[in-house]
Amino acid sequence: MIPDTVVETGPPAGAGGDACTTPKKSAGAYATALLDTERQRPVGVPGAAPRPVRSVGVVGAGLMASQLAMVFARQLGLPVLITDLSQAKVDGALAWITAHLQKLVSRGELNETAARELGSLIRGTVDKREYANCDVVIEAVFEELNVKRAVFAELEPLLRADALLLTNTSSLSVTAMGHGLAHPERVVGLHFFNPVAVLPLVEIIRTGNSDDVSLATACSLARLLGKTAVLVADTPGFAVNRILTRLFCELLQLIDNGADIELADHALDPLGLPMTPLTLLGFIGPAVQLHICETMHAAYPDRFYVSTSLAAIADARLRGYLDKSGTVLPEAAALLPAADVDSDADAIKIRILDALAEEVGLMLAEKVVSGPADIDLCMLLGANYPRHLGGLTPLLDQSGASRRVWGKDFHPGSGFAD
Ligand SMILES: NC(=O)c1ccc[n+]([C@@H]2O[C@H](COP(=O)([O-])OP(=O)(O)OC[C@H]3O[C@@H](n4cnc5c(N)ncnc54)[C@H](O)[C@@H]3O)[C@@H](O)[C@H]2O)c1
């Protein structure tokens, strides 16, 4: 059963949108109140004073690391040092940063002097010994536990004893990353979302070993970066990726079993989500999402499915199931069974919403986050779910999914389900 939770309700307001498909307007008011109040004070931040941060190290010079370097330099005005395995990779990241700064200048968001100053804050090297003076080092290397553990083991003797060690992992165990370290108490997860400059959410993951000062410093960093932090337990996929991956798994299982791909991908359109699931999957990348599905399947084999078509698409290095215009790629269609003429969009929508209600209920029972409001903050700010849905849990109540799965609402008495 879902646990009894503190209920946050928005003021009752008139119905908005299509009452059959979207929650009443109070869900929007609930979301607005949530964003106004919760943004500033994540639940569970320790009272300890954070350590000062004067310089930042970023390990890996790939997609996320380059963006992280930019955001740390731009928001905090701090020197940032990036490393990778080869000078070519480091140079590639520095070139991306230079080009990005030029783009900001051409858009009028920065002047030339500011861009030059920002650029000069970011340096790159292949020599990790240069992290010796950093107050914080965040790793953003490949999403492989062994690689990340090797990076932490390599870094530990090079860093000051009080330097904070962060990981940007999307789904792996932060606790396991700290195993074998002399100082696992300084390891904390700080999970940013792509694009880093745009999505305001950071999931902060405390392990059983993280000490209060390390956690307080991570929370303070998130706040200084202008991000909204949600504290999330160290469980596979944390919050946003667990929910999105459950959604992908349901949809892909249906498609692998013959549901019409276009109809299935558009089954959630009436909800007004920012994009269809297969469009989102194209942005994430088939190989990355397959990897997350495998991680989640290993943890929860009964609920998370590893799609045969997704594996084939990743293997064939396709950009996803859809082309840039949203049309199903013929190469992807060729990997699927003949479409079932009886596919029913409404039944697919109900199946997906019920699966999400199940997952959210289990997450609350496992105390992955402190309550439904955190789930909603995560989906509003980390997955761009629209305010009119209230994030996710008001939608699950309004659609009846919470009651079908758990026999009660996530927000009893709020009016979302009336
Ligand atoms: N891509 C996303 O949308 C996204 C979003 C949130 C979090 N993440 C997480 O961020 C991390 C990085 O993802 P990415 O997409 O930027 O990966 P990426 O493949 O673009 O970059 C990883 C980089 O790490 C480097 N690297 C590997 N081993 C190294 C080592 N020992 N020392 C230094 N550098 C090393 C690689 O050469 C590569 O340049 C992953 O944990 C991923 O799960 C990714």
Ligand as a Chemical Component Dictionary entry (heavy atoms), coordinates in Angstrom:
data_LIG
# 
_chem_comp.id                   LIG 
_chem_comp.type                 NON-POLYMER 
_chem_comp.pdbx_formal_charge   0 
_chem_comp.three_letter_code    LIG 
# 
loop_
_chem_comp_atom.comp_id 
_chem_comp_atom.atom_id 
_chem_comp_atom.alt_atom_id 
_chem_comp_atom.type_symbol 
_chem_comp_atom.charge 
_chem_comp_atom.model_Cartn_x 
_chem_comp_atom.model_Cartn_y 
_chem_comp_atom.model_Cartn_z 
_chem_comp_atom.pdbx_ordinal 
LIG N1  N1  N 0  23.847 12.372 -21.333 1  
LIG C1  C1  C 0  22.879 12.790 -20.524 2  
LIG O1  O1  O 0  21.822 13.266 -20.960 3  
LIG C2  C2  C 0  23.096 12.697 -19.039 4  
LIG C3  C3  C 0  22.218 13.367 -18.178 5  
LIG C4  C4  C 0  22.456 13.307 -16.780 6  
LIG C5  C5  C 0  23.522 12.589 -16.299 7  
LIG N2  N2  N 1  24.354 11.929 -17.186 8  
LIG C6  C6  C 0  25.464 11.183 -16.620 9  
LIG O2  O2  O 0  26.658 11.936 -16.799 10 
LIG C7  C7  C 0  27.765 11.042 -16.969 11 
LIG C8  C8  C 0  28.471 11.389 -18.267 12 
LIG O3  O3  O 0  27.572 11.243 -19.344 13 
LIG P1  P1  P 0  27.877 11.890 -20.774 14 
LIG O4  O4  O 0  26.642 11.723 -21.565 15 
LIG O5  O5  O -1 28.485 13.230 -20.607 16 
LIG O6  O6  O 0  29.009 10.868 -21.295 17 
LIG P2  P2  P 0  30.062 11.076 -22.487 18 
LIG O7  O7  O 0  30.262 9.724  -23.078 19 
LIG O8  O8  O 0  29.651 12.199 -23.384 20 
LIG O9  O9  O 0  31.389 11.539 -21.738 21 
LIG C9  C9  C 0  32.102 10.726 -20.860 22 
LIG C10 C10 C 0  33.558 11.167 -20.913 23 
LIG O10 O10 O 0  34.254 10.556 -19.843 24 
LIG C11 C11 C 0  35.569 10.317 -20.295 25 
LIG N3  N3  N 0  36.245 9.364  -19.432 26 
LIG C12 C12 C 0  36.041 8.023  -19.318 27 
LIG N4  N4  N 0  36.867 7.502  -18.393 28 
LIG C13 C13 C 0  37.602 8.541  -17.893 29 
LIG C14 C14 C 0  38.620 8.641  -16.918 30 
LIG N5  N5  N 0  39.085 7.565  -16.274 31 
LIG N6  N6  N 0  39.154 9.854  -16.655 32 
LIG C15 C15 C 0  38.715 10.956 -17.315 33 
LIG N7  N7  N 0  37.733 10.917 -18.262 34 
LIG C16 C16 C 0  37.206 9.717  -18.541 35 
LIG C17 C17 C 0  35.358 9.821  -21.731 36 
LIG O11 O11 O 0  36.553 9.862  -22.501 37 
LIG C18 C18 C 0  34.278 10.761 -22.212 38 
LIG O12 O12 O 0  34.803 11.915 -22.827 39 
LIG C19 C19 C 0  27.191 9.638  -16.924 40 
LIG O13 O13 O 0  27.296 9.140  -15.622 41 
LIG C20 C20 C 0  25.731 9.845  -17.303 42 
LIG O14 O14 O 0  24.887 8.838  -16.809 43 
LIG C21 C21 C 0  24.183 11.983 -18.523 44 
# 
loop_
_chem_comp_bond.comp_id 
_chem_comp_bond.atom_id_1 
_chem_comp_bond.atom_id_2 
_chem_comp_bond.value_order 
_chem_comp_bond.pdbx_ordinal 
LIG N1  C1  SING 1  
LIG C1  O1  DOUB 2  
LIG C1  C2  SING 3  
LIG C2  C3  SING 4  
LIG C2  C21 DOUB 5  
LIG C3  C4  DOUB 6  
LIG C4  C5  SING 7  
LIG C5  N2  DOUB 8  
LIG N2  C6  SING 9  
LIG N2  C21 SING 10 
LIG C6  O2  SING 11 
LIG C6  C20 SING 12 
LIG O2  C7  SING 13 
LIG C7  C8  SING 14 
LIG C7  C19 SING 15 
LIG C8  O3  SING 16 
LIG O3  P1  SING 17 
LIG P1  O4  DOUB 18 
LIG P1  O5  SING 19 
LIG P1  O6  SING 20 
LIG O6  P2  SING 21 
LIG P2  O7  DOUB 22 
LIG P2  O8  SING 23 
LIG P2  O9  SING 24 
LIG O9  C9  SING 25 
LIG C9  C10 SING 26 
LIG C10 O10 SING 27 
LIG C10 C18 SING 28 
LIG O10 C11 SING 29 
LIG C11 N3  SING 30 
LIG C11 C17 SING 31 
LIG N3  C12 SING 32 
LIG N3  C16 SING 33 
LIG C12 N4  DOUB 34 
LIG N4  C13 SING 35 
LIG C13 C14 SING 36 
LIG C13 C16 DOUB 37 
LIG C14 N5  SING 38 
LIG C14 N6  DOUB 39 
LIG N6  C15 SING 40 
LIG C15 N7  DOUB 41 
LIG N7  C16 SING 42 
LIG C17 O11 SING 43 
LIG C17 C18 SING 44 
LIG C18 O12 SING 45 
LIG C19 O13 SING 46 
LIG C19 C20 SING 47 
LIG C20 O14 SING 48 
# 
